[in-house]
Amino acid sequence: MSYDSVPKEEHDSPDAEQLAIKTRDPSGRLCDINIVLALVAVSLCFGMGVFMFFDLAYDQMKPAETTSAPQFQFNCGSSTSEARAAGCRFDLTTFTWVPPACFDEPLMEEFLGSKNWTWSLDELGIQQVNESFAREGDFESLYTTMDYHVTHCAYAWKKLHRSLFSGDLSHIDGYTASIHHTEHCLGMLLESRDQDQTPALGVTKFASCGQGVIADPDQHAMSYP
């Protein structure tokens, strides 16, 4: 018994296949390559970000070799006068006096310029104060809105990321670095409230920054917000 080969149709010929390969749209292949490269780049960036986070966090959280208290590079004291004497700056976004090394002024100005914020001495918003007064930080507390509160949480997290990707966590103040502040923000964000109408109290705080600040229990015990 013998087998005869079945003739191929014209489009099945080797010449036709080579022609199809040669005439394939080069822009389509370039698009495929770009997609693959983009996915690889995203994966690399994500991996580097995760590595940097755990590497830096581990270095900051390692226990000290001695039992002495953490040594800070900067401290703002416990009063407005002490903070000013130490050269600290008042961050109106978080109602916190922070050392110069931890003061992110461009980010604060970005926050203050995002909306027409209001501040008042009373919960009902009758005794309102202007922004110049609020910037000075010469008060124990001021009332704002829940919208202000929500936005200040986003600002604090953005500040964390800016320091993380700069590779230097020593520029994070103790208030922003505190896990208790993050938990406070998450709890507040999950509550259902009228953000424009519900008053929120901002309490003036005094933070430290520098080596050891993340592990300092006193910084994590500050009042919130």
N, C-alpha and C positions, 0 to 999 in steps of 0.2 A: 504494500500500500504506500502510495506517495502523497505528499502534500504540496499543493501549489500555493505559493504566496498570494495573499489577497492584495490587489493593487490599492495603494493608499490614494485618498483623494488629494486634490491639489493642495489644499490648505494643510495637509499632514506631511508634506514633503520637507526634508531637512532645510531646503532653501527658504521655505516659508517660515519655518521656526526661527531661523537665523534672522530673517527680515523682521519678524515680530519683536525679537530681542533688541535688534538695533534701533528699531523705530519707537521703542517705549519712551514715553514722555519723560525727559530727564528731570523736569521740575517735580514730578511725582516721586522719583527716587530721592531727590534732595529733601522733599518734605518728610519722607519716612526717616531719613537720617537725622534731620533736625528734631523730630519727635523723640527718637531714641536718645539723642544727646541731651535733650531737655530733661527727660526722665532720669538719666544718669546724673545730671547736674543737681536735680532736686534731691535725689537719693543721697548724693555726697554731702550736700548742704545739711540735710536732716541729720545724717550720721555724725557730721562734724559738730553740729549744734548739741546733740545728745552727749557726745564725748566731752565737749567743753563744759557743759553743765555739770556733769557728774565729777569731772576732774577738778574743776574749780570749787564745787561744793564740798568735795572731800577735803581739799586743802584747807578750806575755811573752817570746817567742822571738826578737824582732827583735834583730839584732846591735847591740852598743853602739857609740856614735859614736866612742869612743876604745878603745884597746887595754888599758885598765886593767881590773883584776879587778872582778867584779860587787860592788856595794856592798850589804851586807846591813843590814837594820834591826836584826836580832837575831842573836846567835850564842851557842851554849851551851858553847863551848870543847871540851876533849877529856878532861875528868875530871868525876867527880861533884862535887867541891868547886868547880871552875870553873863548872859548870852551876848549882849552888845560888847562888853569888856573883852570877851574872848574872840571877838570878830565874827561871830555867827550871823547868819542871814535868816530872815523869816520867810518861810515857804508858805504862801497863802493858800496854795492848793491843798496842803495837808495840815495847815495850822500848826506847823512845827518849826522851831528854831533849829537850824542845822549848821554845822561847821562849813566853812567855805569849800572844802574838798568834796562835800556831799551835796552842795547846792547846785541843782540843774536849772539855771535861770532861763535858758531858751525854752525848756519844756514847761516851766511855770507860766511864761508869757504866752505860750501856745494855748495852754488851758484857759488862762484869763481872757484871752481874745476869742475863744470859741463861742461864747454866749454873753448876754448882758446879765451877769450875775448880780445878786443883791445880798446885802448883809444887814443885820439888825441886832439891836441890843435886847429885844424882847421876842418871845415866841410868836406873837401875833403879827410881827413885822411892822409895827407902828413907828418905833424909834429906829429908822433906818440910818445907816452910816455910809459914807462914800468909800470908794475904792482906796483912796489915799490913806484914809484912817485905817482901813483893814490891812493894808500893806505894812503898816508900822508894827503890828503885832503887840500893841500896848493894851492888852485886854486878857482876861482869863478865858472868855468864850464869846462866840458870836453865833447867831442863828442864820442859817442859810436854808436852802430847799433840799429835798431828797434828790433832786436831779443833780445838784452840786455834789452831793455825797456819792452818788453813783459814778459821776465823772471823775471824782478824785480817786476812786478805787482804780479806774482804768489808767489814770495818770501814774499811780504808784506802780502798777504792773509794767507800764511802759518804761518807767525809770529803771526797774529791775532788769528788763531786757537790754536797755541801753548799756548798763554797766556790765552785764553778762557778756555781751558781744564785744565790749572794749577789752575784755580779758582781765579786768581789775575790779573785783568785788569789794575792795576796801573803800570804794567811793559810794557805797550804799549805806544810808543812815539806818540806825537801829529800828526806827519806826517802820520804815518801808520794808526792811528785811524780815520783820517779825511774822512768823507763821500765824500768830493770833490775829494780826491785822488782816491777813488773807482770809482766815476763817470768818472774821467779822464781816468782811466785804461779801463773801459768798452767801452768808446767812441773810444779809440785807438785800442782796440782789434777788434772792429766791422768794422774798416776801412780795405780796401784791399790794402796792401803794400808789397813790397819786403823786407822782414825782414832782409835779409843779406846785402842788398845794401843801403837801405834808412838810412841816418844818423839820429841820435837822440841826442839831447843835454841834458846832465845831469847837473843841477844847484846845487851848494852847498847850503845846508840849515842847520838851527840850530833849533833843536827840544827840547821840554821839555817833562818830563814824571813824573808821580806821581798822587796824588789825585787831581781831578778836571781837568786834562789835556784834557779829551774827550769833556768837555763842554766849553773849552776856544776858543773864536772866533778867536784869533790871530793865533792859531795853524792851524786852518782850512783855513786861508787866505794865507798860504805859497804858493809860486809859484810851479808849477808842469811842468815837472817831478822833 
